[in-house]
Amino acid sequence: MDFEQDLLISYAHLDDQALVEGDAGWVSRLHRLLEIRVGQLLGEKPRIWRDPKLQGNDFFADAILERLPGVGALVSVLSPRYVKSEWCNRELTEFCRASQKSGGVRIADKSRIFKVVKTPVPAERHPEEMQPFLGYEFYVVDPQSGRPRELAQSSYGQEAEQAFLAKLDDLAYDITKLLELMRQSGESDKPEVRRGTVYLAETSFDLRDEREAVKRDLIRNGYEVLPDQPLPLVTGDFAATVRAQLARCTLSIHLVGKNYGVVPEGETRSIVVLQHEIAAERSAADGLSRLIWLPPGLVVEDERQRELLGYLHTAPSVHAGAELLEVPLEDLKTLIYLQLAPPVSAKKAAPAARKEISRVYLVCDQPDVEAARPLEDFLFDQGFEVTLPLFDDDEAQARLDHEESLCGCDAVLFFYGEAGEPWLRRKLRELQKSAGLGREKPLLARGIYIGNPLNPQKERFRTLEATVLREPADGFSSDVLAPFLAEIAQAQGQGL
């Protein structure tokens, strides 16, 4: 399916007026960064169209509407002015009408309308065509004043800038997936193949960023994440929607923070409580797996939330079908993938067949590449195909290469040199996730080579996750790798 333009950015021109003299307008900056980031992910510059002129000329407006059938997707920048604008609403309506002639508003399981919420607007005031879609919220709520603060204005500081770029990356990634789907000839009517479907419960506002981080990670690793539509805030409708979404899932994840959360109309319990109760019902009925996460060191002031935490910690019905976790967020991600794709049991796994060439992934940080060369050369001389990480300015490509190497190698050896222990622990967690990324066969061996410079932290380091190999003070010795090679040979069913 081919279009003259990949994207049209629809917006109210008032929203592109810079707050600080000399700054680019908000929409202009969004346009420029989307063009860069989508281009990086797509591998070519996207065709993004935006009307930079003021409306008012009927002839000019008609010319724009005539071009809508040639537009692949619509990015609507939602704001109070947008919902009041007759022109913006007309543009949206006409795009929906034109899209019916080119596959509809949905292509497979993806929407061709991206709702970018620049300034919050009550849901009931959103244009009717947008109400079924989740939005990309480019604002945060100030915990002190309760007021929304738009992201990306330089005057709001580095934290707001980083939050803007993270949200923009989510939007660019989803746009790229849609464009790739539409460009696949004859495949546009087929839903994308998913590894599985996960229910990631809506949270209280204080955990919005954590939920977005988990959602982003799951989607990029091939999982469908529900709910995929706004949850209605009326009791009966809310429960029916959650049950319907849960019915498609094999795992539900519930993040519980310091705030109680929104209470639907006609209810006394929050959406956090209600989603968990409905998931627990399904868990009791057909064994749905549940993970409940609490941030470590959580301090709660709301009495209702204290009661909820007490219930989660002590109620037998909670623990019968769920795991209650109080671990760092990165550890939660690891446990999610272990739940979704448990590692193959060593007892059940068939003996690894001897391959003509075994592949060793030698994982090191960029400053340690040269220090790891003796290991690379020695392993190669022993008949192994040795792969090092790809260090590329394109972070998405480097990450993809790393994940593919984790999934495709026969053994992993981590080089712990200049990089700190947090780097090593992060890489170990990524290895644990590899089952959820598609790795099917067990590793022949996993090792950690502790190189120079030595320090007290390295000397105390120990783990049961891998064979620890310590470099002598005078430098590399091939004898240090003997336990690692023996582990590979044993797994292959023969001696050295």
C-alpha positions as CSV (number, residue, x, y, z in Angstrom):
1,M,0.0,0.0,0.0
2,D,1.7,3.2,-1.2
3,F,0.8,6.8,-0.2
4,E,2.1,10.2,-1.4
5,Q,2.7,11.2,2.2
6,D,3.5,8.9,5.1
7,L,2.1,11.3,7.8
8,L,0.1,14.4,8.2
9,I,0.5,16.4,11.4
10,S,-2.9,18.0,12.2
11,Y,-2.8,20.7,14.8
12,A,-4.1,24.1,15.9
13,H,-1.7,26.8,14.9
14,L,-2.0,28.4,18.3
15,D,-0.2,25.4,19.7
16,D,2.9,26.1,17.6
17,Q,3.6,29.5,19.2
18,A,6.8,29.4,21.2
19,L,6.5,30.4,24.9
20,V,10.1,31.6,24.9
21,E,11.3,34.0,22.2
22,G,13.8,32.3,19.9
23,D,12.6,28.8,20.6
24,A,11.0,26.6,17.9
25,G,7.2,26.1,18.2
26,W,6.1,22.9,20.0
27,V,4.6,21.4,16.9
28,S,7.6,22.4,14.7
29,R,9.9,20.7,17.1
30,L,7.8,17.6,17.2
31,H,7.8,17.5,13.4
32,R,11.6,17.8,13.1
33,L,12.3,15.2,15.8
34,L,9.8,12.7,14.4
35,E,11.3,13.1,10.9
36,I,14.7,12.3,12.4
37,R,13.7,9.4,14.7
38,V,11.2,7.7,12.4
39,G,13.9,8.0,9.7
40,Q,16.5,6.3,11.9
41,L,14.1,3.4,12.8
42,L,12.7,3.1,9.2
43,G,16.0,3.3,7.5
44,E,14.9,6.1,5.2
45,K,13.5,9.6,5.5
46,P,9.7,9.6,6.1
47,R,7.4,11.9,4.1
48,I,5.8,14.1,6.8
49,W,3.5,16.8,5.8
50,R,2.3,19.7,7.9
51,D,0.5,22.8,6.9
52,P,2.6,25.7,8.2
53,K,0.2,28.4,7.0
54,L,-2.8,29.9,8.7
55,Q,-6.2,28.7,7.5
56,G,-8.8,31.1,6.3
57,N,-8.6,30.6,2.6
58,D,-11.4,28.3,1.5
59,F,-9.6,27.4,-1.8
60,F,-6.4,26.5,0.1
61,A,-8.4,24.4,2.7
62,D,-10.1,22.5,-0.1
63,A,-6.8,21.7,-1.7
64,I,-5.6,20.2,1.6
65,L,-8.7,18.0,2.0
66,E,-8.1,16.8,-1.6
67,R,-4.7,15.5,-0.5
68,L,-6.0,13.4,2.4
69,P,-6.6,10.2,0.4
70,G,-2.8,10.2,-0.2
71,V,-1.9,10.3,3.4
72,G,-0.9,7.1,5.3
73,A,-1.4,8.2,8.9
74,L,-2.6,11.2,10.9
75,V,-0.8,12.6,13.9
76,S,-3.3,14.8,15.7
77,V,-1.9,17.2,18.4
78,L,-4.8,17.3,20.9
79,S,-5.3,20.5,23.0
80,P,-8.1,22.7,24.1
81,R,-7.7,24.7,21.0
82,Y,-7.7,21.6,18.8
83,V,-11.1,20.3,20.1
84,K,-12.6,23.8,19.5
85,S,-11.2,24.2,16.0
86,E,-13.8,23.6,13.3
87,W,-10.9,23.1,10.8
88,C,-9.1,20.5,12.9
89,N,-12.2,18.5,13.5
90,R,-13.1,18.7,9.8
91,E,-9.5,17.5,8.9
92,L,-9.9,14.5,11.3
93,T,-13.4,13.6,9.9
94,E,-12.3,13.9,6.3
95,F,-9.2,11.7,7.0
96,C,-11.4,9.0,8.5
97,R,-13.7,9.2,5.5
98,A,-10.8,9.0,3.0
99,S,-9.2,6.1,4.9
100,Q,-12.2,3.9,4.2
101,K,-11.1,3.8,0.6
102,S,-7.6,2.6,1.5
103,G,-8.1,-0.1,4.1
104,G,-9.9,1.7,6.9
105,V,-8.7,3.6,10.0
106,R,-7.2,0.3,11.3
107,I,-4.7,-1.7,9.4
108,A,-4.5,-5.2,11.0
109,D,-4.3,-4.4,14.7
110,K,-2.9,-0.9,14.3
111,S,-4.6,2.5,14.2
112,R,-3.7,5.0,11.5
113,I,-4.6,7.9,13.9
114,F,-2.0,8.8,16.5
115,K,-3.4,10.9,19.3
116,V,-0.7,13.2,20.7
117,V,-2.0,14.9,23.9
118,K,-0.1,18.2,24.2
119,T,-2.4,19.7,26.7
120,P,-4.9,17.5,28.6
121,V,-8.6,17.7,27.6
122,P,-11.4,15.8,29.4
123,A,-12.0,12.5,27.6
124,E,-15.6,13.4,26.9
125,R,-14.5,16.4,24.9
126,H,-12.2,14.4,22.6
127,P,-13.5,14.2,19.0
128,E,-15.6,11.1,18.6
129,E,-13.2,9.6,16.1
130,M,-10.4,9.7,18.6
131,Q,-12.2,8.4,21.7
132,P,-11.5,4.7,21.0
133,F,-7.7,5.3,20.9
134,L,-5.1,5.6,23.7
135,G,-3.1,8.7,23.5
136,Y,0.6,9.7,23.8
137,E,0.6,12.1,26.8
138,F,3.2,14.7,26.4
139,Y,2.7,16.3,29.8
140,V,3.1,15.5,33.5
141,V,1.1,16.6,36.4
142,D,2.9,18.6,39.1
143,P,2.5,16.7,42.3
144,Q,2.4,19.9,44.4
145,S,-0.1,22.0,42.4
146,G,-1.9,19.2,40.5
147,R,-1.4,21.3,37.3
148,P,-0.3,19.7,34.0
149,R,3.2,20.7,32.7
150,E,3.8,20.2,29.0
151,L,7.0,18.4,28.1
152,A,9.8,19.6,25.9
153,Q,9.9,23.3,26.7
154,S,13.6,24.0,27.4
155,S,12.6,26.4,30.3
156,Y,11.1,23.4,32.2
157,G,14.5,21.7,32.7
158,Q,16.4,18.6,31.7
159,E,14.0,16.2,33.3
160,A,11.1,17.4,31.2
161,E,13.3,17.3,28.1
162,Q,14.3,13.6,28.8
163,A,10.6,12.7,29.4
164,F,9.7,14.3,26.1
165,L,12.3,12.4,24.2
166,A,11.2,9.1,25.8
167,K,7.6,9.7,24.8
168,L,8.6,10.8,21.3
169,D,10.6,7.6,20.9
170,D,7.5,5.6,21.8
171,L,5.5,7.5,19.2
172,A,8.2,7.2,16.5
173,Y,8.5,3.4,17.1
174,D,4.7,2.9,16.7
175,I,4.6,5.1,13.6
176,T,7.4,3.1,12.1
177,K,5.7,-0.2,12.8
178,L,2.5,1.1,11.1
179,L,4.5,2.4,8.1
180,E,6.3,-0.9,7.7
181,L,3.0,-2.8,7.9
182,M,1.4,-0.6,5.2
183,R,4.4,-1.1,2.9
184,Q,4.2,-4.9,3.0
185,S,2.5,-5.7,-0.2
186,G,-0.4,-8.0,0.3
187,E,0.2,-8.3,4.1
188,S,-1.6,-5.3,5.3
189,D,-4.7,-7.2,6.3
190,K,-2.8,-9.7,8.4
191,P,-2.3,-8.9,12.1
192,E,1.3,-8.7,13.3
193,V,2.6,-12.0,14.8
194,R,3.0,-11.6,18.5
195,R,4.9,-13.7,21.1
196,G,1.9,-13.4,23.5
197,T,-0.6,-11.0,25.0
198,V,-0.1,-9.4,28.4
199,Y,-2.6,-7.3,30.5
200,L,-0.6,-4.4,32.1
201,A,-3.1,-2.9,34.5
202,E,-3.7,0.8,34.5
203,T,-2.1,2.4,37.5
204,S,-2.3,5.5,39.8
205,F,-0.6,8.5,38.3
206,D,2.5,8.2,40.4
207,L,3.5,5.0,38.6
208,R,2.7,6.2,35.1
209,D,6.4,6.4,34.0
210,E,7.1,2.9,35.4
211,R,4.1,1.5,33.5
212,E,5.2,3.2,30.3
213,A,8.7,1.7,30.7
214,V,7.4,-1.8,31.2
215,K,4.9,-1.4,28.3
216,R,7.6,-0.1,26.0
217,D,9.9,-3.0,26.8
218,L,7.2,-5.6,26.2
219,I,6.1,-4.1,22.9
220,R,9.6,-3.9,21.5
221,N,10.1,-7.5,22.4
222,G,7.1,-8.6,20.4
223,Y,4.3,-8.8,23.0
224,E,0.9,-7.3,22.6
225,V,0.0,-5.1,25.6
226,L,-3.6,-4.6,26.8
227,P,-5.7,-2.6,27.5
228,D,-5.5,-1.1,24.1
229,Q,-8.4,1.3,24.6
230,P,-9.3,3.8,27.4
231,L,-11.1,2.1,30.3
232,P,-14.6,3.5,30.8
233,L,-15.0,5.1,34.3
234,V,-18.5,3.7,34.9
235,T,-18.8,0.6,37.1
236,G,-20.5,-1.9,34.8
237,D,-18.8,-0.8,31.6
238,F,-15.4,-0.8,33.4
239,A,-15.7,-4.4,34.6
240,A,-17.0,-5.7,31.3
241,T,-14.1,-4.0,29.4
242,V,-11.5,-5.4,31.8
243,R,-12.9,-8.9,31.6
244,A,-13.0,-8.8,27.8
245,Q,-9.3,-7.6,27.7
246,L,-8.1,-10.1,30.3
247,A,-9.7,-13.0,28.3
248,R,-7.1,-12.5,25.6
249,C,-4.1,-12.6,28.0
250,T,-1.9,-15.2,29.6
251,L,-0.4,-12.9,32.2
252,S,-1.6,-9.8,34.1
253,I,0.8,-7.4,35.7
254,H,-0.3,-4.9,38.5
255,L,1.9,-2.0,39.6
256,V,0.8,-0.7,43.0
257,G,2.2,2.7,44.2
258,K,1.7,5.2,46.9
259,N,-1.6,6.7,45.6
260,Y,-5.0,5.0,45.6
261,G,-6.0,5.8,42.1
262,V,-9.1,6.9,40.2
263,V,-12.4,5.7,41.5
264,P,-15.0,5.0,38.7
265,E,-18.5,6.4,38.9
266,G,-20.8,4.3,41.1
267,E,-17.8,2.6,42.9
268,T,-15.9,3.0,46.1
269,R,-12.8,1.1,45.0
270,S,-10.1,2.4,42.6
271,I,-9.3,1.1,39.2
272,V,-6.1,-0.4,40.7
273,V,-8.1,-2.5,43.1
274,L,-10.9,-3.4,40.6
275,Q,-8.5,-4.6,37.9
276,H,-6.7,-6.8,40.4
277,E,-9.9,-8.2,41.8
278,I,-11.2,-9.1,38.3
279,A,-7.8,-10.6,37.4
280,A,-7.9,-12.7,40.6
281,E,-11.3,-14.0,39.6
282,R,-10.0,-15.2,36.3
283,S,-6.9,-16.6,38.0
284,A,-9.1,-18.7,40.3
285,A,-11.2,-19.9,37.4
286,D,-8.6,-20.8,34.8
287,G,-5.2,-20.2,36.2
288,L,-4.3,-16.8,34.8
289,S,-0.8,-15.9,36.1
290,R,-0.4,-12.6,37.9
291,L,2.5,-10.4,39.0
292,I,2.0,-7.7,41.6
293,W,4.8,-5.2,41.9
294,L,5.5,-2.7,44.7
295,P,8.4,-0.2,44.5
296,P,11.1,-1.0,47.1
297,G,10.8,1.3,50.2
298,L,7.3,2.4,49.4
299,V,5.9,5.0,51.8
300,V,2.2,5.4,51.9
301,E,0.1,8.2,53.5
302,D,-3.4,7.4,52.1
303,E,-5.2,5.1,54.6
304,R,-7.1,3.4,51.8
305,Q,-3.8,2.5,50.2
306,R,-2.4,1.2,53.4
307,E,-5.3,-1.2,53.7
308,L,-4.8,-2.3,50.1
309,L,-1.1,-3.0,50.8
310,G,-2.0,-4.9,54.0
311,Y,-4.4,-7.0,52.0
312,L,-1.9,-7.8,49.3
313,H,0.7,-8.9,51.8
314,T,-1.5,-11.1,53.9
315,A,-4.6,-12.4,52.0
316,P,-4.2,-16.1,51.0
317,S,-6.4,-15.5,47.9
318,V,-3.8,-13.1,46.6
319,H,-0.8,-15.4,47.0
320,A,-2.7,-18.4,45.6
321,G,-2.3,-17.3,42.0
322,A,0.1,-14.4,42.1
323,E,3.7,-13.4,42.9
324,L,4.0,-10.3,45.1
325,L,7.3,-8.5,44.2
326,E,9.2,-5.7,45.9
327,V,12.2,-5.4,43.6
328,P,13.8,-2.8,41.4
329,L,11.9,-2.1,38.1
330,E,14.6,-3.8,36.0
331,D,14.3,-6.9,38.0
332,L,10.5,-6.9,37.5
333,K,11.1,-6.8,33.7
334,T,13.4,-9.9,34.0
335,L,10.8,-11.8,36.1
336,I,8.1,-10.9,33.5
337,Y,10.0,-12.5,30.7
338,L,10.8,-15.6,32.9
339,Q,7.1,-15.9,33.5
340,L,6.2,-15.5,29.8
341,A,8.9,-17.9,28.6
342,P,10.4,-20.1,31.3
343,P,13.9,-21.4,30.6
344,V,14.1,-24.9,29.3
345,S,14.6,-27.4,32.2
346,A,18.0,-29.0,32.1
347,K,16.4,-32.3,32.8
348,K,13.9,-32.0,30.0
349,A,16.2,-30.5,27.4
350,A,17.6,-32.8,24.9
351,P,21.4,-33.1,24.9
352,A,23.0,-30.4,22.8
353,A,24.2,-31.7,19.5
354,R,27.8,-31.2,18.6
355,K,28.1,-28.4,16.0
356,E,30.8,-28.0,13.5
357,I,31.3,-24.5,14.9
358,S,30.1,-23.2,18.3
359,R,29.4,-19.5,18.7
360,V,30.7,-17.6,21.8
361,Y,29.2,-14.2,22.4
362,L,32.0,-12.2,24.2
363,V,30.1,-9.4,25.9
364,C,32.1,-6.3,26.9
365,D,31.7,-2.6,27.3
366,Q,33.1,-0.3,24.6
367,P,36.2,0.8,26.7
368,D,37.1,-2.9,27.2
369,V,37.1,-4.0,23.6
370,E,40.9,-3.9,23.3
371,A,41.4,-5.6,26.6
372,A,39.1,-8.4,25.5
373,R,41.1,-9.1,22.2
374,P,43.3,-11.8,23.8
375,L,40.2,-13.7,24.8
376,E,38.7,-13.3,21.3
377,D,41.9,-14.5,19.6
378,F,42.4,-17.5,21.9
379,L,38.8,-18.7,21.6
380,F,39.0,-18.3,17.8
381,D,42.2,-20.3,17.7
382,Q,40.3,-23.1,19.7
383,G,37.7,-23.3,16.8
384,F,35.0,-21.0,18.1
385,E,33.2,-18.3,16.2
386,V,33.5,-15.3,18.4
387,T,31.2,-12.3,18.3
388,L,31.6,-9.0,20.1
389,P,28.9,-6.4,20.7
390,L,28.2,-3.9,17.9
391,F,28.9,-0.3,19.0
392,D,26.9,2.0,16.7
393,D,25.6,5.5,16.9
394,D,22.2,4.0,16.1
395,E,21.2,2.7,19.5
396,A,18.2,0.8,18.1
397,Q,20.5,-1.1,15.7
398,A,23.1,-1.9,18.4
399,R,20.4,-3.1,20.8
400,L,18.8,-5.3,18.1
401,D,22.3,-6.8,17.3
402,H,22.8,-7.5,21.0
403,E,19.5,-9.3,21.4
404,E,20.1,-11.4,18.3
405,S,23.5,-12.4,19.5
406,L,22.1,-13.4,22.9
407,C,19.5,-15.5,21.2
408,G,21.8,-17.1,18.6
409,C,25.0,-17.9,20.5
410,D,26.0,-21.2,22.0
411,A,27.8,-19.8,25.0
412,V,28.2,-16.4,26.6
413,L,31.3,-14.9,28.2
414,F,31.1,-11.5,30.0
415,F,34.3,-9.4,30.2
416,Y,34.2,-7.5,33.5
417,G,37.0,-4.9,33.1
418,E,36.7,-1.1,33.2
419,A,32.9,-1.4,33.3
420,G,31.4,-1.3,36.7
421,E,29.4,-4.0,38.5
422,P,26.0,-2.2,37.6
423,W,26.9,-2.8,33.9
424,L,27.6,-6.5,34.6
425,R,24.4,-7.0,36.5
426,R,22.4,-5.3,33.8
427,K,23.9,-7.6,31.2
428,L,23.1,-10.7,33.3
429,R,19.5,-9.6,33.5
430,E,19.4,-9.1,29.8
431,L,20.7,-12.7,29.4
432,Q,17.8,-13.9,31.7
433,K,15.4,-12.1,29.4
434,S,16.7,-13.9,26.3
435,A,14.1,-16.7,26.7
436,G,11.4,-14.0,26.2
437,L,13.2,-12.6,23.2
438,G,13.0,-16.0,21.4
439,R,15.9,-18.1,22.6
440,E,14.8,-21.7,22.6
441,K,18.0,-23.8,23.3
442,P,19.9,-23.9,26.6
443,L,23.4,-22.3,26.7
444,L,26.4,-24.6,26.7
445,A,28.1,-22.4,29.2
446,R,28.1,-18.9,30.7
447,G,31.1,-17.3,32.2
448,I,32.3,-14.0,33.7
449,Y,35.9,-13.1,33.1
450,I,37.1,-10.6,35.7
451,G,39.9,-8.7,34.2
452,N,42.2,-6.0,35.4
453,P,42.2,-3.5,37.0
454,L,41.4,-5.4,40.1
455,N,39.7,-3.7,43.0
456,P,38.0,-4.8,46.3
457,Q,34.6,-4.9,44.6
458,K,35.9,-7.3,41.9
459,E,37.7,-9.5,44.5
460,R,34.5,-9.9,46.5
461,F,32.3,-10.6,43.4
462,R,30.6,-14.0,43.3
463,T,27.5,-15.4,41.6
464,L,25.7,-18.7,40.9
465,E,24.6,-17.5,37.5
466,A,27.9,-18.1,35.7
467,T,31.4,-19.5,36.1
468,V,33.6,-16.8,37.5
469,L,37.1,-16.6,35.9
470,R,39.7,-14.3,37.4
471,E,42.6,-12.8,35.4
472,P,46.1,-13.0,37.0
473,A,47.6,-9.7,38.1
474,D,50.2,-9.9,35.3
475,G,47.5,-10.1,32.5
476,F,45.7,-12.7,30.3
477,S,46.4,-16.4,30.7
478,S,44.6,-19.0,28.6
479,D,44.6,-21.3,31.6
480,V,42.0,-19.1,33.2
481,L,39.5,-20.1,30.5
482,A,39.9,-23.8,31.1
483,P,36.7,-24.1,33.4
484,F,34.7,-22.3,30.8
485,L,35.9,-24.6,28.0
486,A,35.3,-27.6,30.1
487,E,31.7,-26.6,30.7
488,I,31.2,-26.3,27.0
489,A,32.8,-29.7,26.3
490,Q,30.7,-31.3,29.1
491,A,27.5,-29.9,27.7
492,Q,28.4,-31.2,24.3
493,G,28.8,-34.6,25.8
494,Q,32.5,-35.1,25.3
495,G,35.8,-34.4,27.0
496,L,38.4,-31.8,26.0
